[in-house]
C-alpha cells in the first residue's frame, strides 16, 4: 500500500514528468488491490493507466490523474480520470482506430487502452484539452 493514501477518497496525481507516470501506475495498482480486482484485471488497468498517463504527459503537455474506488449495486471498481489542457485531439475517430500511433508510448494507443478497461469515455476539444475517464470493475 502507498503511504498516506486514503482509499476511501479520490486521490489526484499531477503528471508532469516520467516519474509522475510511474507514480500514477503505483497509485492505480494500490486502488485496484483495494477494490479486489483480480491480478489479471489489475494488470490490464495499470497497463491502460500507464498508456493514458504517458499520453497526458507527451501529447497533453502534462495534466493530472484522479483515482477513485467506485461501487454500484453489484460490484466495486476503480475509476481514473485523466485530464490535460493541451491541444486536444483533432480527429477522435482516427485516434481511436486500431493501429493508430504517433510513437513513443507502449504502442497500445487509445484503442488498446480502451480494450483493457470496462468503461471508456473521452471528451476533447481542439485548443482546450482532453479528459478521459476509464473504469475497471471487479468480476
N, C-alpha and C positions, 0 to 999 in steps of 0.2 A: 504494500500500500504506500502511496505517496504521502510523505509527511505533510501535515497541515491541510489535507484535502477533506472537506466536509461533503460526503457523498449524498447527503440529503438536499444539497443546494447546487444550483448550476455553478460551474467553475469556468472562468474565462482564462484564456491563454493568448497573449499577444503573439503574433507571428511576424517577426522582423529579421530573423536570421535562421541559418541551418540548425542551430542549437534549439531554437524555438519549435522547429518541425519535430525534432526528437522529443521535446517536452510534450507536444500535443500527442504524439504516439503513446508516451508513458501515461499521460492522463487518461486517454481513451482506454488503454488496457486496464487501468485501475477501476474505471467505471464499469467496463464490460465484465470484469470479475465480480464486482459488487452486484450487478444485475443478473448474475448467474448465467451468462451466456456460455454456451459450450465452447470448448477450446477452438473448434473449427470456426464458429461464429465470431469469437474474439479475434482470431487471426484475420478473418475477412474484414471486420470492422476496422481494425488497426491498419490494414493494408489500404483500405479506401481512405481512411483519415490521413494517412501519410501522403497519398497522392493529392488529395484535396488541399492539405496544408501546404504542400510544395507548390501547387498551382496558385494558392493565395499569395505566397511569397514571390514567386517568379513572375507571374502574369498580372497579379493584382497589385504588386508593389508593396506587399505586406498587408496585414489586417489582423483578424482575430478568429479564434475558435471558442465556442462556448459549448461545454459538455454537460449533459443532464441525464440522470436516470429518470425514465418516464414509465408510467403504468397506465394500462387501460383495464377493462373488466376481466381480461383473461391472462394477461402477460405483463412482463417487465421488459424494458429495453433501454437502449442508450440513444439519445438524440444529440447530434452535433450540428451546430450552425457555424458555417464558415462565412465570414463577411470581409469585403475589402471595398475601398473607394477608388479602385483602379479604373482602367479604360473600359471595362465591360467587355462583353463578348458580342462582336458584330453579327455573327452567323451561328445562332444557338443550335440549329439543326445540324450544321456541319460539325460543330464542336462535340455534339453528342453522337456522331456517327462512328461506327466501329472502324478501328484502324486509323482514325484521325489523331495525329500527334504533331506537336511543334517541337518535340525533342526536349531532352533534359530531365524528364520525370521518370517514373517507373515503367513508362510505356503503356500504362493502362488507359490513360486518357479519361475523360469524363464518363464515357460509355462503360469502361471497365469498372470504374468506381461505382457507377450506378448499379451494375450487376451484382456487386458484392454486398449491397445493403437491401433492406426490405422496402424502405420508403426513400424517395429521392425527389427533391423539389428544388428548382433553380429559378432565381429571379436575376435578371441582368438588364442594365440599361447602358448603352454606349455613353461614355463620358461620366457616368455616375458610380459604376461598380457592379459587383456581383455578390449575391447571397445564395449559398447552397445549404439546404437542410437535409440531413440524412438520419435515418433511424434504422437500427438493427434490433429485432425483437427476439426474445427467448422462445424456444420451441416447446 
